Amino acid sequence: MTRKFVAGAFSVTMLLGAAACSSTKEEAKDAIEEVIAETGLEGEQADCLRAKVDAYTEDELEEIESQGDADSLEDMGPAAQKFIDDLTSCMTGG
């Protein structure tokens, strides 16, 4: 995984966290569309991320929001890390 990708994953996690602040599924879906646009995901990769985020519970969205303010990837909690893992998985065809 490249340093640029990690930095991108961190920024999109912060974006998702900010948009998930109200923790509604609809607003999280809007945030995911921004993440998809920012990362350049298309087709199956974009559909993969949409499906993964759609499976998140309201509690998970709230956790991502609260953990997305970390100063570094290492400081993020497990929910934000899970989102990055899901994003990585979709980007690499997983």
C-alpha positions as CSV (number, residue, x, y, z in Angstrom):
1,M,0.0,0.0,0.0
2,T,1.5,3.3,-1.0
3,R,1.9,6.3,1.3
4,K,-0.4,8.3,-1.1
5,F,-3.1,5.7,-0.8
6,V,-2.9,5.7,3.0
7,A,-3.1,9.4,3.1
8,G,-6.1,9.3,0.8
9,A,-7.8,6.6,2.9
10,F,-7.2,8.8,6.0
11,S,-8.8,11.8,4.3
12,V,-11.8,9.9,3.1
13,T,-12.3,8.4,6.5
14,M,-12.4,11.9,7.9
15,L,-14.9,12.9,5.2
16,L,-17.1,9.9,6.0
17,G,-16.8,10.7,9.7
18,A,-17.8,14.3,9.2
19,A,-20.8,13.4,7.0
20,A,-21.8,10.5,9.3
21,C,-22.0,13.0,12.2
22,S,-25.8,13.0,12.1
23,S,-25.5,9.2,11.7
24,T,-28.3,8.6,9.3
25,K,-28.0,6.0,6.6
26,E,-29.0,8.5,4.0
27,E,-26.4,11.0,4.9
28,A,-23.8,8.3,5.1
29,K,-24.7,7.3,1.6
30,D,-24.2,10.9,0.4
31,A,-20.8,10.8,2.1
32,I,-19.9,7.6,0.3
33,E,-20.7,9.1,-3.0
34,E,-18.1,11.9,-2.2
35,V,-15.6,9.2,-1.1
36,I,-16.2,7.4,-4.4
37,A,-15.7,10.5,-6.4
38,E,-12.5,11.5,-4.4
39,T,-11.0,8.1,-4.8
40,G,-12.0,7.6,-8.4
41,L,-13.8,4.3,-7.7
42,E,-16.0,3.1,-10.6
43,G,-18.2,0.2,-11.5
44,E,-17.7,-2.9,-9.3
45,Q,-15.3,-1.1,-6.9
46,A,-17.9,1.7,-6.2
47,D,-20.7,-0.9,-5.8
48,C,-18.5,-2.8,-3.4
49,L,-18.0,0.2,-1.2
50,R,-21.7,1.1,-1.3
51,A,-22.7,-2.4,-0.2
52,K,-20.1,-2.5,2.6
53,V,-21.2,0.9,4.0
54,D,-24.9,0.0,3.6
55,A,-24.3,-2.9,5.9
56,Y,-22.9,-0.7,8.7
57,T,-25.2,-0.2,11.6
58,E,-26.2,3.2,12.9
59,D,-23.8,2.6,15.9
60,E,-20.9,1.8,13.5
61,L,-21.6,5.0,11.6
62,E,-21.5,7.0,14.9
63,E,-18.2,5.2,15.9
64,I,-16.7,6.1,12.5
65,E,-17.7,9.7,13.0
66,S,-16.2,9.8,16.5
67,Q,-13.0,8.2,15.4
68,G,-12.5,10.1,12.1
69,D,-11.0,13.1,13.9
70,A,-7.8,11.3,14.8
71,D,-4.5,13.0,14.0
72,S,-3.1,9.9,12.3
73,L,-4.1,6.5,11.0
74,E,-2.6,4.9,14.0
75,D,-4.8,6.9,16.3
76,M,-8.0,5.8,14.7
77,G,-10.3,3.4,16.5
78,P,-11.5,0.1,15.2
79,A,-14.6,1.4,13.4
80,A,-12.6,3.9,11.3
81,Q,-9.9,1.2,10.7
82,K,-12.7,-1.2,9.5
83,F,-13.9,1.5,7.0
84,I,-10.3,1.9,5.7
85,D,-10.0,-1.9,5.4
86,D,-13.3,-2.0,3.5
87,L,-12.2,0.8,1.2
88,T,-8.9,-1.0,0.6
89,S,-10.7,-4.3,-0.1
90,C,-13.0,-2.7,-2.7
91,M,-10.1,-0.8,-4.3
92,T,-8.1,-4.0,-4.7
93,G,-11.0,-6.1,-5.9
94,G,-11.8,-7.9,-2.5
